[in-house]
Amino acid sequence: MVNGSLKRTREDQGPQDDASVTIGSAVEKDIESEDIELADLRSNASICPVLPVTHGDTINSLLDLTSSCSQDDISARFDSISNALLSKYYLSVTHGSSQTDYEILELEFYLQKSGCHEDPFTHGSAEQERSGQWYFHRAPKRSNSSQANLTATVAGGYRGGTRKGLDLTFGGPVYMQTSSNVEPRITSGILRGGALLRTVRRFHDQKVISGPSLLVDEILRVCSASNISELVSVKWQGDIAALSAPSQPRNVYMYLRKRPASSLATLPVFRSPRIGLDLSNPETKANPTHPRIVFVGKLYRYFTYPELLVANGRAQTFVGLYLALVKGKKYEPGSLRFRNELSKLTGIKDTTLAKYLSDYQFGFEKGKLANFVGAVGKGVSASASTYLRMIGTLATVLHEAP
């Protein structure tokens, strides 16, 4: 499996990262619509089964990674958190007497933990030290330090335009704002994480809002806020708690509401590399131990309904489902049955699928890591062909099976 993560820095997300669609009308912007076939994935649970919740009984305990130190432990916790958020909770917005619920369909994980999980693509804001809160992305503070990936990299105002984003913070203990609660002790070293919400589906009309910035725009609209600062400071009165409704009456708020038992989702949860990452940072070295090389292809994007997520990340979706099929060992990689199953899962027609497979295999067999590092790697994720060659190359560099 590809154990690295692909992405340009999160704060550099551009307009192509967003699309608002309704079921039946989702079309990726940079491809021809005839390359897409909507698929029924409910029959494929045996290939990509629902991920189990294995840690604790509540979302509070899942978000606390204080005692998680190994890569396996952290990956398993990401599995459990994603399963909870994608199948057991609604993103619920209240404005006066109106309540709007959203299903979370897609999210990505980012975590910095000193000496354990030093993901350089994490924002690393001090606001991410408290788990269970909403974190709206802020403008980055650049640093020339080689240790920049483990220091607070965010300072200044909220991101605007098409670079907005919203995380659920996790990593340390959850801080609940009650009079009897003692604020949790911040552990030594860096422990900051965020689950980036990428796609939601509005429950009452089934409209899909895809892309971090458009998702924030939808929240601003429902809350009648002109910008993030007004939303947080005025509408929410500075209360960014995400796990419960406010204890004091307030006209506007947003939290994760537990779904009723009759509404729990049982669809497969899929994984893939994260969207928009690359290796263009000038500090990146063409060395398999460099943090950006290690993390750029990690399977930290989790999603349901891949047939609805055609506006962004189709190459990443292909990688995730390709690797799931290879790992499942049900079909011989490259065989007609393998390709047919992959086409059914991804909704990608065979001609496009053949090109994707060819590009990935080319990278695996002949790719040179130096061709994707530094300035030459800028914007690699904008091209499916180049991206897949990079992922294939990383699989070889990191000694993983194709």
C-alpha positions, 0 to 999 in steps of 0.5 A, a space after each residue: 500500500 502507498 504509505 505517503 500522502 499527496 498534497 500541496 499545502 492545505 492553505 494553498 487550496 484553490 477554486 478547483 477544490 470546490 463544487 456544489 452539486 445535487 445527486 444526479 448532476 455531479 460532473 468533474 470540472 476537468 474531465 468529460 462527463 461521459 467518463 463517469 458512470 454512477 455506481 451502486 456500491 452497496 454490493 461491495 461491502 465485502 471488498 471495502 467493509 465498514 470500518 469498526 469503532 474500536 476505541 471507547 464509547 464516545 467521540 470524546 474518547 476517540 479524539 484523544 490520541 495522547 496515548 497513541 504512539 505507533 503508526 498502526 495505533 494512529 491509523 486505527 484511530 483515524 479509522 474509528 473516528 472517520 467511521 463515527 463521523 461518517 455514519 453516526 453523527 450529523 453536522 447540525 446547524 441551528 439558527 433560531 427555530 430552524 435546524 439544518 442537518 448535514 451528512 458528512 461524506 468526506 474528510 481528511 486527517 492531519 496530525 502533528 505529534 512530536 517524535 511520533 507522527 510528524 505530518 508536515 502538511 498539518 496546519 499546526 495552529 495553537 487552536 488545534 491543541 484543544 480537541 473537540 472544537 471547530 477550527 477555521 483555517 488561518 493564513 500561514 506564517 512561513 518559516 525557514 526553519 528546518 523544524 517548521 513542520 513541528 512549530 505553530 505555522 498559522 498566524 493572522 486572520 481567517 482564510 478567505 475567498 476559495 481557501 477557506 476550510 473547517 477542521 474538527 480538532 483532535 489530538 489531546 483530551 477534549 475540553 468541555 466548557 462546563 463550570 465543573 470541568 478542569 481544563 486538560 493539561 497540554 502534554 509536552 511537545 506538539 500535539 495538534 490535529 484536525 479532521 478537515 471536512 471536505 464534503 457534506 450532504 444537506 439532509 432535507 433536499 439531498 444537495 451535496 456541497 463538495 470542497 472545503 471552501 464551499 462547505 464553509 460558504 454553506 455554513 456562513 449562509 445558513 448562519 446568516 454571517 457575512 464572514 468567518 470572523 462575524 460567525 465566530 465572534 458575533 453569531 457564536 459569541 466565541 464558542 467553538 465547541 463542536 461536540 455538544 449544543 451550548 449550555 447557555 441559550 444562543 440563537 446560532 450554533 453548530 455541533 455534531 449531533 448524534 444520529 438517531 438509531 434509525 438513521 445510522 449509516 451502514 455503507 462502506 467507508 473508503 480510504 485514499 490519499 488526501 487531495 491537493 498535496 505535492 512535494 514542491 516545498 523547497 525544503 523537501 529532499 528526494 529522500 524516502 525518510 523525509 517527512 513530506 515524502 513519507 506523508 504525501 501519499 498516506 491514506 488519510 482521506 475517508 469517504 462514502 459514496 465515491 460516485 458522488 465525489 467526482 468534482 474533486 479527487 478522482 485520481 486519489 479515489 482511484 488510488 484508494 480503491 485500487 489499493 483496496 482491491 489489491 489488498 483484498 486479493 479477490 482479483 488478479 491485478 490487471 485482469 479484466 475482472 479486476 478492471 471491471 470491479 475497479 470501474 464499478 467502484 470508481 464510476 470511471 469508464 474503462 478507457 480512462 481507467 486503463 490510462 490511470 493504471 498505465 500511469 501508476 504502473 509507469 511510475 512504479 516501474 520507471 519513475 524518478 522521485 527527483 522528478 516530483 520534488 521541489 519546483 518541478 513538483 508544483 501543482 502535480 496533483 492538478 494532472 491525474 497522469 502526473 499525480 498517478 506517476 508520482 504515487 507509483 514512484 512513491 510506492 517503489 521508493 517506500 518499498 510497497 507493492 503496486 
